[in-house]
């Protein structure tokens, strides 16, 4: 027998959920503060403008405080193609009462929407001069290589390094990333190292190993110079990652990151450094994040650890203000707006017997957890899921769709 969910708790949660419509939010402004003489000093703000039916950011204007006034500092103007891919981003700096072109990023895509070239140019004496370029190749939609070219003082772009990506037999899970540098005098690419990836049984990264290349032997080392270990909680959220260095045939701790969540939102990120003398972790810095009812980040605070007082002290705060850009019915409309990222929704919510996952990408797995982090059941390759066995209450559904993962709150009544 299901129990009735407490009315006022249900009403509170329903305020941030919609059974049929999904609302997209966009940044209106970002305000940046610095910690000064025991208080937050408001020094910088960024204002955002949108076009392309109000869905694409076309201008970012950064202002700095000057006395009691806000003055122009720089702006970025962005353009997009018919597929909503960004094609150009131009930075202009405010000089002597006018906007002056400073730098430009340009992007080129293949017929499948993959970015195949990125180019960074600087305007010198009225002429756009290319300083850096990245060229990417793909096997279908899978990244195969990325080559970095730099000007290096000459007039021509010269290859500098590249990365080759190996996905093994899975064709989608990256197994190895090989780094090579280019020797132009002999026109040879030489390996210098590789990164090896190991995954958990739920397809999250478990270990990253940085392996060096022995030039004398012409082969990669049989041990990792550096390694990163990833650990997850019961909700399969990243809980901590530990960086270790290889010394004297063993690995020594160097650095650790700790993550704290609240209903799927990462609210705290702590960086610690290893004290080898005392064999303990010591705080170094952290980030605190708060969210509004729509899961938009509204405040981010950077803090450093003061060992003299054993306390945290803020040094930067970023407040962000959002507005709803548009709402659309994703269950009925046949003219869905084109998204650059996969979108997903769960309906009905609240539900009694079944929920439906509506996604623009294939749904691979849906895992249900209670609020204590206990895994309840797993659904594979299904978009209509029977939830009638669940008691009334609030649950978390971890949805793996396409190459992405999201956690949704689901109410059962």
PLY file of the C-alpha trace (Angstrom):
ply
format ascii 1.0
element vertex 413
property float x
property float y
property float z
element edge 412
property int vertex1
property int vertex2
end_header
0.00 0.00 0.00
1.42 3.35 -1.00
1.44 6.18 1.50
0.37 9.72 0.61
3.28 12.08 0.08
3.31 15.06 2.46
1.44 17.82 0.65
3.64 20.82 1.39
6.85 18.94 0.50
5.27 17.81 -2.76
4.10 21.34 -3.55
7.60 22.69 -2.92
9.23 20.21 -5.29
6.58 20.66 -7.96
7.46 24.33 -8.12
10.62 23.40 -10.06
9.17 20.60 -12.20
6.91 20.54 -15.26
5.29 17.40 -16.59
5.24 18.31 -20.29
7.25 21.45 -20.96
10.95 22.07 -20.71
12.20 25.59 -20.19
15.60 26.70 -21.37
17.47 29.24 -19.30
20.16 31.65 -20.35
22.57 33.90 -18.51
21.53 37.54 -18.27
24.56 38.75 -16.34
27.52 37.58 -14.29
28.92 39.62 -11.40
32.47 39.04 -10.14
33.63 40.06 -6.66
37.06 40.02 -4.98
37.68 39.65 -1.25
39.14 42.93 0.01
39.59 44.15 3.59
37.10 41.66 4.99
34.32 42.22 2.47
33.34 41.46 -1.12
34.36 44.14 -3.60
32.28 44.25 -6.78
34.81 44.86 -9.56
33.60 43.19 -12.75
30.37 42.29 -14.45
29.48 40.63 -17.74
26.29 41.25 -19.70
24.96 38.81 -22.30
22.91 39.49 -25.44
21.15 36.88 -27.58
19.85 36.48 -31.12
18.95 33.60 -33.45
15.41 33.56 -32.03
16.83 34.45 -28.64
18.67 31.18 -28.17
22.28 31.95 -29.07
24.65 34.24 -27.21
25.81 36.84 -29.71
27.51 39.37 -27.45
29.34 39.27 -24.14
30.19 42.68 -22.69
32.65 42.88 -19.79
32.60 46.01 -17.61
34.99 47.06 -14.85
34.26 49.29 -11.89
35.88 52.72 -11.99
34.91 54.75 -8.98
31.12 54.89 -9.00
30.85 54.04 -12.69
31.02 50.95 -14.88
33.34 51.32 -17.86
33.80 49.17 -20.95
36.68 46.69 -20.86
36.13 44.24 -23.73
33.37 42.52 -25.66
33.02 39.33 -27.69
30.74 39.13 -30.74
29.71 35.66 -31.91
28.24 34.31 -35.14
26.68 30.92 -35.93
25.91 28.85 -39.01
22.55 27.39 -40.05
23.19 24.34 -37.84
23.66 26.54 -34.75
27.41 25.86 -34.63
29.52 28.82 -33.60
31.65 29.97 -36.55
33.31 33.14 -35.27
34.02 34.91 -32.00
35.70 38.31 -32.17
37.12 40.06 -29.13
37.21 43.85 -29.17
38.96 45.93 -26.51
37.80 49.38 -25.43
40.45 51.92 -26.39
40.15 55.72 -26.35
36.36 55.67 -26.49
36.00 53.09 -29.28
35.94 49.35 -29.80
39.12 48.01 -31.40
39.47 44.51 -32.86
41.93 42.44 -30.81
41.56 38.71 -31.51
39.34 36.32 -33.42
38.44 32.64 -33.03
37.06 30.87 -36.12
35.58 27.38 -36.38
35.01 25.06 -39.35
32.83 21.91 -39.32
32.39 18.87 -41.50
29.07 17.66 -42.92
28.30 15.76 -39.68
28.75 18.84 -37.50
32.17 17.85 -36.14
34.60 20.69 -35.55
37.53 20.05 -37.88
39.45 23.31 -37.55
39.89 25.99 -34.92
41.97 29.07 -35.65
43.15 31.87 -33.35
44.18 35.15 -34.94
45.35 38.52 -33.63
44.87 41.83 -35.42
48.25 43.49 -35.98
48.50 46.78 -37.89
45.00 46.28 -39.24
45.69 42.75 -40.54
44.39 39.51 -39.03
47.44 37.33 -38.36
47.06 33.63 -37.57
48.93 32.54 -34.46
47.50 29.14 -33.64
45.45 26.46 -35.35
43.97 23.11 -34.28
43.05 20.52 -36.91
40.89 17.52 -35.98
40.10 14.35 -37.91
37.23 11.95 -37.29
36.14 8.40 -38.00
32.44 9.08 -38.42
31.63 11.15 -35.31
34.57 9.75 -33.32
37.60 12.00 -32.86
40.71 10.31 -34.32
43.42 12.96 -34.01
44.05 16.58 -33.10
47.06 18.50 -34.42
48.29 21.81 -32.96
50.09 24.32 -35.15
51.79 27.53 -33.98
53.38 30.50 -35.70
56.51 30.38 -33.51
57.88 33.72 -34.67
57.77 32.95 -38.39
55.18 33.77 -41.00
53.87 30.23 -41.47
52.07 27.89 -39.14
54.27 24.97 -38.12
53.01 21.66 -36.63
54.06 21.42 -33.02
52.31 18.47 -31.41
49.41 16.13 -31.98
47.27 13.62 -30.14
46.11 10.29 -31.55
43.04 8.66 -30.02
42.48 4.91 -29.75
39.04 3.58 -28.81
39.83 -0.13 -28.92
37.00 -2.38 -30.02
34.25 -0.24 -28.48
34.49 2.58 -31.07
33.20 5.10 -28.52
35.09 4.66 -25.22
38.53 6.28 -25.35
41.23 3.78 -24.34
44.49 5.58 -25.11
45.60 9.08 -26.07
49.09 9.22 -27.61
51.01 12.51 -27.59
53.58 13.21 -30.32
55.82 16.17 -31.12
56.95 17.19 -34.60
60.57 17.52 -35.76
60.37 19.72 -38.91
64.02 19.26 -39.88
63.45 15.55 -40.52
59.66 15.70 -41.03
59.02 13.10 -38.32
56.39 12.74 -35.59
57.89 11.29 -32.41
55.88 9.85 -29.53
56.62 11.37 -26.13
53.93 9.82 -23.96
50.43 8.44 -23.75
47.44 8.51 -21.47
45.66 5.26 -20.73
42.02 5.23 -19.56
40.34 2.54 -17.44
36.59 2.51 -16.80
34.18 1.24 -14.15
31.44 -1.28 -14.94
29.05 1.71 -15.25
31.26 3.37 -17.89
32.78 6.16 -15.80
36.54 6.78 -15.71
38.21 4.77 -12.96
41.89 5.47 -13.62
44.01 7.69 -15.85
47.67 6.72 -16.32
50.31 9.03 -17.80
52.94 6.78 -19.40
56.25 8.05 -20.73
58.05 7.05 -23.93
61.59 5.66 -23.78
63.47 7.19 -26.72
66.35 4.71 -26.44
64.13 1.64 -26.48
61.64 3.15 -28.89
58.75 1.96 -26.72
56.41 3.18 -24.02
57.34 2.51 -20.40
55.66 -0.38 -18.61
54.62 1.87 -15.70
52.79 5.17 -15.30
54.77 8.21 -14.26
51.58 9.80 -12.97
48.20 8.26 -12.25
44.79 9.57 -11.21
42.35 7.37 -9.29
38.61 8.16 -9.44
36.13 7.04 -6.75
32.33 7.24 -6.91
29.48 7.25 -4.41
26.39 5.01 -4.41
24.73 7.34 -6.94
27.71 6.81 -9.25
28.68 10.45 -8.82
32.38 11.33 -8.68
33.25 11.52 -4.98
37.02 12.08 -5.10
40.00 11.83 -7.40
43.57 11.31 -6.24
46.71 12.28 -8.16
49.81 10.14 -7.51
53.41 10.23 -8.76
55.63 7.20 -9.35
58.65 7.28 -7.02
60.93 4.38 -6.07
58.74 1.68 -7.60
55.60 2.90 -5.81
53.08 5.72 -6.01
53.06 8.71 -3.69
50.03 10.93 -3.13
50.28 14.44 -4.53
46.86 16.03 -4.71
43.24 15.13 -4.04
39.88 16.59 -5.10
36.73 16.00 -3.04
33.19 16.53 -4.39
29.94 17.12 -2.49
26.46 16.98 -4.07
22.94 18.05 -3.26
20.24 16.30 -5.32
22.55 15.93 -8.28
24.13 19.40 -8.16
27.80 19.62 -7.24
27.82 22.09 -4.35
31.38 21.80 -3.08
34.77 21.06 -4.59
37.79 20.78 -2.26
41.42 20.58 -3.33
43.88 19.06 -0.86
47.64 18.55 -0.99
49.52 15.61 0.47
51.85 16.33 3.41
54.46 13.60 2.98
56.19 14.40 6.28
53.06 13.83 8.37
51.29 11.51 5.87
48.06 13.52 5.93
45.95 15.50 3.49
45.93 19.27 3.99
43.34 21.70 2.67
44.48 24.02 -0.12
41.42 25.56 -1.79
37.75 24.95 -2.45
34.79 26.06 -4.54
31.28 26.49 -3.12
28.31 26.52 -5.50
24.63 27.27 -4.90
21.73 26.73 -7.30
18.25 28.14 -7.85
15.05 26.08 -8.04
15.71 25.41 -11.74
19.18 23.97 -11.04
20.93 27.00 -12.53
24.12 27.96 -10.74
23.52 31.27 -9.00
26.69 31.69 -6.95
30.23 30.32 -7.06
32.80 31.18 -4.39
36.52 30.42 -4.57
38.20 30.08 -1.19
41.76 29.42 -0.02
42.76 27.64 3.18
44.52 29.76 5.80
46.64 27.41 7.89
47.38 30.20 10.40
43.74 30.34 11.44
42.59 26.88 10.24
39.80 28.50 8.26
38.62 29.19 4.73
38.91 32.67 3.27
37.17 33.76 0.10
39.08 35.47 -2.69
36.61 35.44 -5.61
32.82 35.25 -5.89
30.78 34.97 -9.09
27.03 35.58 -9.02
24.98 34.67 -12.09
21.47 35.82 -12.99
19.28 33.77 -15.33
16.04 34.17 -17.22
13.81 31.77 -19.12
14.63 32.07 -22.80
11.70 29.99 -24.02
9.52 27.03 -23.12
8.39 24.37 -25.54
6.27 21.21 -25.34
8.61 18.31 -26.00
5.90 15.66 -25.90
3.47 17.03 -28.51
5.25 19.31 -30.93
6.56 17.99 -34.23
8.70 21.06 -34.82
11.25 20.73 -32.05
13.86 23.46 -31.95
17.30 22.35 -33.02
19.61 21.85 -30.05
23.38 21.85 -30.05
23.26 19.53 -27.02
20.97 16.55 -26.39
17.84 17.43 -24.38
15.93 15.12 -22.08
12.80 15.15 -19.92
10.81 12.81 -17.70
7.02 12.74 -17.68
4.59 12.48 -16.06
6.22 13.78 -12.93
4.75 13.03 -10.38
3.96 9.52 -11.62
2.14 6.48 -10.29
2.69 3.55 -12.65
4.95 4.51 -15.57
7.34 7.27 -16.55
8.50 8.09 -20.06
11.98 9.34 -20.93
11.85 11.80 -23.82
15.32 12.31 -25.27
16.92 13.52 -28.48
19.60 10.82 -27.99
19.23 7.06 -27.34
18.61 6.19 -23.69
21.13 3.55 -22.59
20.50 3.10 -18.86
18.17 4.52 -16.19
19.16 3.77 -12.59
16.86 4.62 -9.67
18.17 5.56 -6.21
16.52 6.61 -2.99
17.71 9.74 -1.17
20.04 7.64 0.98
21.93 6.61 -2.14
20.68 3.01 -2.25
20.41 1.64 -5.77
16.89 0.29 -6.33
16.78 -0.98 -9.89
18.24 -0.52 -13.37
16.42 -0.18 -16.69
18.35 -0.79 -19.93
17.45 0.61 -23.37
13.91 1.56 -22.31
12.11 4.89 -22.49
8.88 3.72 -20.80
9.64 2.41 -17.32
7.38 0.72 -14.78
7.73 2.48 -11.40
4.65 1.01 -9.75
6.83 -1.03 -7.36
8.18 2.15 -5.72
6.65 3.60 -2.57
5.41 7.17 -2.64
8.26 9.61 -2.28
11.11 11.42 -3.98
13.72 9.47 -5.97
16.74 10.21 -8.12
16.96 8.78 -11.64
20.41 8.64 -13.19
19.84 8.70 -16.96
22.64 7.75 -19.35
21.75 8.89 -22.85
23.99 9.23 -25.86
27.39 10.11 -24.41
25.94 12.09 -21.50
24.62 11.47 -17.99
22.05 13.48 -16.05
20.25 13.03 -12.74
16.54 13.88 -12.57
14.28 14.15 -9.53
11.25 11.88 -9.85
8.20 11.96 -7.58
6.08 8.83 -7.06
2.60 9.37 -5.63
0 1
1 2
2 3
3 4
4 5
5 6
6 7
7 8
8 9
9 10
10 11
11 12
12 13
13 14
14 15
15 16
16 17
17 18
18 19
19 20
20 21
21 22
22 23
23 24
24 25
25 26
26 27
27 28
28 29
29 30
30 31
31 32
32 33
33 34
34 35
35 36
36 37
37 38
38 39
39 40
40 41
41 42
42 43
43 44
44 45
45 46
46 47
47 48
48 49
49 50
50 51
51 52
52 53
53 54
54 55
55 56
56 57
57 58
58 59
59 60
60 61
61 62
62 63
63 64
64 65
65 66
66 67
67 68
68 69
69 70
70 71
71 72
72 73
73 74
74 75
75 76
76 77
77 78
78 79
79 80
80 81
81 82
82 83
83 84
84 85
85 86
86 87
87 88
88 89
89 90
90 91
91 92
92 93
93 94
94 95
95 96
96 97
97 98
98 99
99 100
100 101
101 102
102 103
103 104
104 105
105 106
106 107
107 108
108 109
109 110
110 111
111 112
112 113
113 114
114 115
115 116
116 117
117 118
118 119
119 120
120 121
121 122
122 123
123 124
124 125
125 126
126 127
127 128
128 129
129 130
130 131
131 132
132 133
133 134
134 135
135 136
136 137
137 138
138 139
139 140
140 141
141 142
142 143
143 144
144 145
145 146
146 147
147 148
148 149
149 150
150 151
151 152
152 153
153 154
154 155
155 156
156 157
157 158
158 159
159 160
160 161
161 162
162 163
163 164
164 165
165 166
166 167
167 168
168 169
169 170
170 171
171 172
172 173
173 174
174 175
175 176
176 177
177 178
178 179
179 180
180 181
181 182
182 183
183 184
184 185
185 186
186 187
187 188
188 189
189 190
190 191
191 192
192 193
193 194
194 195
195 196
196 197
197 198
198 199
199 200
200 201
201 202
202 203
203 204
204 205
205 206
206 207
207 208
208 209
209 210
210 211
211 212
212 213
213 214
214 215
215 216
216 217
217 218
218 219
219 220
220 221
221 222
222 223
223 224
224 225
225 226
226 227
227 228
228 229
229 230
230 231
231 232
232 233
233 234
234 235
235 236
236 237
237 238
238 239
239 240
240 241
241 242
242 243
243 244
244 245
245 246
246 247
247 248
248 249
249 250
250 251
251 252
252 253
253 254
254 255
255 256
256 257
257 258
258 259
259 260
260 261
261 262
262 263
263 264
264 265
265 266
266 267
267 268
268 269
269 270
270 271
271 272
272 273
273 274
274 275
275 276
276 277
277 278
278 279
279 280
280 281
281 282
282 283
283 284
284 285
285 286
286 287
287 288
288 289
289 290
290 291
291 292
292 293
293 294
294 295
295 296
296 297
297 298
298 299
299 300
300 301
301 302
302 303
303 304
304 305
305 306
306 307
307 308
308 309
309 310
310 311
311 312
312 313
313 314
314 315
315 316
316 317
317 318
318 319
319 320
320 321
321 322
322 323
323 324
324 325
325 326
326 327
327 328
328 329
329 330
330 331
331 332
332 333
333 334
334 335
335 336
336 337
337 338
338 339
339 340
340 341
341 342
342 343
343 344
344 345
345 346
346 347
347 348
348 349
349 350
350 351
351 352
352 353
353 354
354 355
355 356
356 357
357 358
358 359
359 360
360 361
361 362
362 363
363 364
364 365
365 366
366 367
367 368
368 369
369 370
370 371
371 372
372 373
373 374
374 375
375 376
376 377
377 378
378 379
379 380
380 381
381 382
382 383
383 384
384 385
385 386
386 387
387 388
388 389
389 390
390 391
391 392
392 393
393 394
394 395
395 396
396 397
397 398
398 399
399 400
400 401
401 402
402 403
403 404
404 405
405 406
406 407
407 408
408 409
409 410
410 411
411 412
